[in-house]
Amino acid sequence: MGRTATIKRSTAETQIELTLDLDGRGALDCTTGVGFLDHMLAHLAKHGLLDIALRATGDLHVDDHHTVEDVAICLGEALKKALGDKAGIRRYGWALVPMDETLAQAAIDLGGRASFVMHAPFSAGKIGTFDTQLIDEFLRRLATVAGMNLHVNVPYGANDHHIAEAVFKAVAMALRAAKSMDPDRSGEVPSTKGTL
């Protein structure tokens, strides 16, 4: 049985259906109505080797916030469900990703304890029409719902688009490592407690 999950979420603000395959090839079939979010999800899928099918409609006449937040919630739920008991996974992952003048660092622990820290020097409130605050919001919700420690640091960078892209690529690479199966574990849960 594959490590997959399908999540459906329907509220007064959004309607979302998301299917995740943790052992995919990086395929994204996605429409959210938020172009920049789709662009970032493409990086997450491609560099995380995740297959994601996503249909989301939301109250974009208000703004992008509810759609971005609820997509993150669904992705976090799918990640948690697809990981199951986490037997045999590496659990930890980290990555350094350069993008032109920017360097992004990400570290992940899939141990079940939710925590999120991000330091990123965005200089403007918008990237095109997308609120840069929503990058923090997306990653915070993803980490909280999935039950993961996610630390993101951008020690330097000047172009906000490059910063955002490097962040999502670094998170993807760290997640790719953390979710991967460790051949040395022989299916054991990677915790001294015996459970995650």
SULPELIN-V732274 format. One record per residue. RES is the residue in three letters. PSI is psi in degrees with one decimal (NA if undefined). OMEGA is omega in degrees with one decimal (* if undefined). Layout:
res=RES psi=PSI omega=OMEGA
res=RES psi=PSI omega=OMEGA
This chain:
res=MET psi=130.3 omega=-177.3
res=GLY psi=164.1 omega=178.8
res=ARG psi=82.8 omega=-176.9
res=THR psi=161.1 omega=175.9
res=ALA psi=146.9 omega=172.9
res=THR psi=131.4 omega=-178.7
res=ILE psi=134.8 omega=174.2
res=LYS psi=136.9 omega=-179.9
res=ARG psi=127.1 omega=178.8
res=SER psi=119.9 omega=177.8
res=THR psi=-179.1 omega=175.9
res=ALA psi=-14.1 omega=-176.6
res=GLU psi=-32.4 omega=-176.0
res=THR psi=154.9 omega=169.3
res=GLN psi=121.6 omega=-172.8
res=ILE psi=138.1 omega=167.2
res=GLU psi=125.7 omega=-175.9
res=LEU psi=131.0 omega=173.1
res=THR psi=131.6 omega=-177.0
res=LEU psi=134.2 omega=171.5
res=ASP psi=111.4 omega=-177.8
res=LEU psi=-22.3 omega=-176.3
res=ASP psi=39.6 omega=-177.1
res=GLY psi=-165.6 omega=-178.4
res=ARG psi=8.0 omega=178.6
res=GLY psi=21.6 omega=-178.3
res=ALA psi=135.2 omega=177.1
res=LEU psi=126.0 omega=172.7
res=ASP psi=99.4 omega=-162.5
res=CYS psi=132.2 omega=166.9
res=THR psi=117.8 omega=178.3
res=THR psi=-14.8 omega=-173.4
res=GLY psi=-6.9 omega=178.7
res=VAL psi=99.5 omega=-172.2
res=GLY psi=-42.4 omega=-178.2
res=PHE psi=-35.8 omega=175.8
res=LEU psi=-44.5 omega=177.3
res=ASP psi=-41.0 omega=179.7
res=HIS psi=-43.7 omega=179.8
res=MET psi=-38.0 omega=177.9
res=LEU psi=-31.2 omega=176.0
res=ALA psi=-40.5 omega=177.1
res=HIS psi=-41.9 omega=-179.8
res=LEU psi=-44.9 omega=-179.8
res=ALA psi=-50.9 omega=-174.2
res=LYS psi=-49.4 omega=-173.8
res=HIS psi=-15.8 omega=175.3
res=GLY psi=-1.6 omega=-173.8
res=LEU psi=51.6 omega=176.4
res=LEU psi=136.0 omega=168.7
res=ASP psi=123.8 omega=-178.1
res=ILE psi=125.6 omega=170.0
res=ALA psi=124.4 omega=-171.3
res=LEU psi=128.3 omega=170.4
res=ARG psi=122.1 omega=179.9
res=ALA psi=133.3 omega=170.0
res=THR psi=139.5 omega=-176.9
res=GLY psi=179.7 omega=-177.2
res=ASP psi=64.1 omega=-177.1
res=LEU psi=-14.4 omega=173.8
res=HIS psi=-21.1 omega=174.4
res=VAL psi=-67.0 omega=170.8
res=ASP psi=-171.1 omega=-175.9
res=ASP psi=-9.3 omega=-166.7
res=HIS psi=-53.2 omega=-173.8
res=HIS psi=-38.1 omega=179.6
res=THR psi=-46.9 omega=-179.5
res=VAL psi=-46.5 omega=-178.9
res=GLU psi=-44.8 omega=-175.7
res=ASP psi=-31.6 omega=172.6
res=VAL psi=-41.5 omega=178.4
res=ALA psi=-40.8 omega=178.0
res=ILE psi=-46.1 omega=-179.8
res=CYS psi=-41.3 omega=178.8
res=LEU psi=-39.6 omega=176.9
res=GLY psi=-42.0 omega=177.8
res=GLU psi=-41.9 omega=-179.9
res=ALA psi=-41.4 omega=179.0
res=LEU psi=-46.5 omega=-179.9
res=LYS psi=-44.1 omega=-178.9
res=LYS psi=-43.7 omega=-177.1
res=ALA psi=-30.2 omega=178.6
res=LEU psi=-23.4 omega=178.5
res=GLY psi=-130.8 omega=-178.5
res=ASP psi=-0.5 omega=175.2
res=LYS psi=16.3 omega=178.8
res=ALA psi=128.5 omega=174.2
res=GLY psi=-5.7 omega=-179.3
res=ILE psi=161.4 omega=176.4
res=ARG psi=-31.4 omega=177.9
res=ARG psi=-46.6 omega=-178.8
res=TYR psi=146.1 omega=174.4
res=GLY psi=149.0 omega=178.3
res=TRP psi=157.3 omega=-177.3
res=ALA psi=148.9 omega=169.3
res=LEU psi=125.1 omega=-179.0
res=VAL psi=117.6 omega=173.3
res=PRO psi=144.7 omega=170.7
res=MET psi=101.8 omega=-175.8
res=ASP psi=-116.5 omega=-175.4
res=GLU psi=-0.3 omega=-172.1
res=THR psi=144.6 omega=170.9
res=LEU psi=128.5 omega=177.1
res=ALA psi=140.4 omega=178.5
res=GLN psi=138.7 omega=176.3
res=ALA psi=142.2 omega=175.9
res=ALA psi=137.2 omega=-175.6
res=ILE psi=140.8 omega=167.9
res=ASP psi=119.0 omega=179.4
res=LEU psi=28.4 omega=-174.7
res=GLY psi=-2.9 omega=176.3
res=GLY psi=-7.8 omega=178.6
res=ARG psi=119.3 omega=-175.8
res=ALA psi=127.4 omega=174.0
res=SER psi=146.1 omega=-178.7
res=PHE psi=129.7 omega=174.9
res=VAL psi=131.4 omega=175.4
res=MET psi=133.5 omega=171.7
res=HIS psi=110.3 omega=-179.3
res=ALA psi=128.9 omega=-172.4
res=PRO psi=59.5 omega=175.8
res=PHE psi=132.3 omega=-175.2
res=SER psi=-15.1 omega=-178.4
res=ALA psi=162.9 omega=179.6
res=GLY psi=-15.1 omega=-175.9
res=LYS psi=147.8 omega=164.5
res=ILE psi=103.6 omega=-168.1
res=GLY psi=-118.1 omega=177.0
res=THR psi=2.9 omega=-174.0
res=PHE psi=128.5 omega=177.8
res=ASP psi=124.3 omega=179.4
res=THR psi=-25.5 omega=176.1
res=GLN psi=-26.3 omega=-176.6
res=LEU psi=-16.5 omega=174.5
res=ILE psi=-47.1 omega=174.5
res=ASP psi=-45.4 omega=-178.5
res=GLU psi=-45.7 omega=-179.4
res=PHE psi=-51.3 omega=-175.8
res=LEU psi=-34.8 omega=177.7
res=ARG psi=-46.8 omega=179.3
res=ARG psi=-42.9 omega=179.0
res=LEU psi=-49.1 omega=-178.5
res=ALA psi=-43.4 omega=-176.8
res=THR psi=-48.5 omega=-175.6
res=VAL psi=-38.3 omega=179.9
res=ALA psi=-17.3 omega=-177.4
res=GLY psi=46.8 omega=-179.9
res=MET psi=151.6 omega=166.6
res=ASN psi=125.4 omega=177.5
res=LEU psi=117.4 omega=177.2
res=HIS psi=128.0 omega=-179.0
res=VAL psi=131.8 omega=178.6
res=ASN psi=132.8 omega=174.5
res=VAL psi=96.0 omega=-175.9
res=PRO psi=-25.5 omega=175.0
res=TYR psi=153.3 omega=-179.2
res=GLY psi=150.4 omega=-176.4
res=ALA psi=-37.0 omega=-176.7
res=ASN psi=120.8 omega=-174.7
res=ASP psi=-36.7 omega=177.8
res=HIS psi=-42.4 omega=178.0
res=HIS psi=-40.3 omega=179.3
res=ILE psi=-49.3 omega=-178.9
res=ALA psi=-45.4 omega=-178.7
res=GLU psi=-43.7 omega=179.5
res=ALA psi=-38.5 omega=178.7
res=VAL psi=-49.7 omega=-178.0
res=PHE psi=-36.0 omega=177.3
res=LYS psi=-39.9 omega=179.2
res=ALA psi=-42.8 omega=177.0
res=VAL psi=-41.9 omega=179.4
res=ALA psi=-45.8 omega=-178.6
res=MET psi=-38.8 omega=177.8
res=ALA psi=-41.2 omega=178.6
res=LEU psi=-39.3 omega=177.4
res=ARG psi=-43.2 omega=179.4
res=ALA psi=-45.2 omega=-174.7
res=ALA psi=-37.3 omega=-177.7
res=LYS psi=-13.6 omega=-174.6
res=SER psi=152.9 omega=-179.7
res=MET psi=135.2 omega=-178.9
res=ASP psi=111.7 omega=-177.1
res=PRO psi=-19.4 omega=179.5
res=ASP psi=-9.3 omega=-176.9
res=ARG psi=-18.4 omega=-179.8
res=SER psi=39.9 omega=176.6
res=GLY psi=7.0 omega=-179.8
res=GLU psi=150.6 omega=174.9
res=VAL psi=129.6 omega=-174.9
res=PRO psi=68.1 omega=178.9
res=SER psi=141.4 omega=174.9
res=THR psi=-17.4 omega=178.2
res=LYS psi=-20.0 omega=-178.3
res=GLY psi=-3.6 omega=179.4
res=THR psi=153.1 omega=175.6
res=LEU psi=NA omega=*
